[in-house]
Amino acid sequence: MRRLTKEIRVYRDPDDDRKFIEWCEAHPNGFVFNCEIRDGEPQPYMLHAALPKLNELAQARLGRVNDLCYSFRNEGNPSGSGYRDNLTTGPNPKVVSRCLEALEKRYGCQPMCPYCQRWGWSR
């Protein structure tokens, strides 16, 4: 994890997956930019809610009100974590903040994740 500012953190190291999940759980109203690496730096392309509130059907199925975005999940993961492997490493590091304004000031406005929107989340 690398702290860019007081409000913005970047998760892109091999041991950052767990730290990223813990950050989302600790900041359910926070924001996540999914990124690509260009010229050695993260370049955001999609905005996610840290823990979008699930619809009633998903709440009943999963037994919780909030969860990481569906695009980060892998229920069949052999590790049993329920999340995709390499959430923060490889081609897709994550940039997070509790403040959407701080993210957009640094990186510009990005499109919202359709899965997060489907759960009823909006800016």
N, C-alpha and C positions, 0 to 999 in steps of 0.2 A: 504494500500500500504506500502510495506517495501522496502527501498533502500538498496541493497546489496553492491553496489559500486557506484561511481559517474555515471557510465554508465548503470547499471543494476537495474531494479525495479521488484518487485514481487507483483502481484495483486491476493489476495486470501481471502479477507475479504468480509462480506456481503454487505458493501456499496461501494465496489470497481468496480462493473460493469460499472457504469457511468464514473468513473475515467479512467478505462481501455479504454473505447470507446473514451473519450476525448484525452487520450494520443495518440491513433492511429491516430485520426484526426489531432492532432498537429504535428505528426511525420510520414507522409505518406510513407516515404522511410525507416522507421524503421522495426524492426524484432520482431516476437512474437514466443516464444516457448510455445506450449500447453503442459501441464504437468499432471502427476499423482502424488499423494502424496504417498511417501514411507518413512517409518521411520520418519514421521512428516515433511519431507522436499519435495519441488517440484522436480520431476525428469522429465525432458523434454523427449518427444517422437515424436514431430512433429514441424517442422519449418514453419511459415507462414510469408507472407509479412504483414506489419501493415495495409496498404491499397493498395492492388493490383490494378493495372489499369485494368479496365473492357474492354472486347472486345466491338466492335461497337454495336452489338445486345443488350447486357446488358446495355450499356450506353444509348441507345435509350429507353429501357424499364424503367430503373430506373431514368433517367434524370440526371445522374452524371458520372464523369469519373472514380472515385475511390470509393471503398466501402470495408468494412470489408469482410473478407473471407466468402464465402457461407456457410462454416461449422459452422460459428457463427451466421447465420441469421435464423430467423423464421418469415416470412412475416405474418403468421396467429396468431402471439402472441396476446392474448386478451388485453395485456397492450398497444398495438399499437406501441411499440418501434421498431418492425421489427427485433429485436435480440432475441436470446434464453435467457431464464431466467437463472440465476446463471452462467453467463459466467466465473466468476472468483472464485466462491465458490464451495463447494462440492468437487468432485473428480478431477476437472480440473482447477487449478489456472493457471495464465499466467505469464511468465517471459518475460520482454521486454527490448529492447535496441535499440539505433540508430546505434550501432556498432555490426555487426555480428561477427567480430573477438573476441570481448569481451565475447559475449555469448558462442561461441564455445571454447574459452580458458577455461572458467569456467565449461561448461557442455559437451563439446565434440560436434562433428558433428551429426546432426539429419536429418532424411529424410525430404524432402520438401513435403508440402501439395499438393496433386494432383489437388485440386480446384485452388489454387494459380497458379500452373503451367499451368492449362488450360487457365487461363486469360493471359498467356504469360509471367509470372514472372519467373525469374531464378536468381541464385546466382550471 
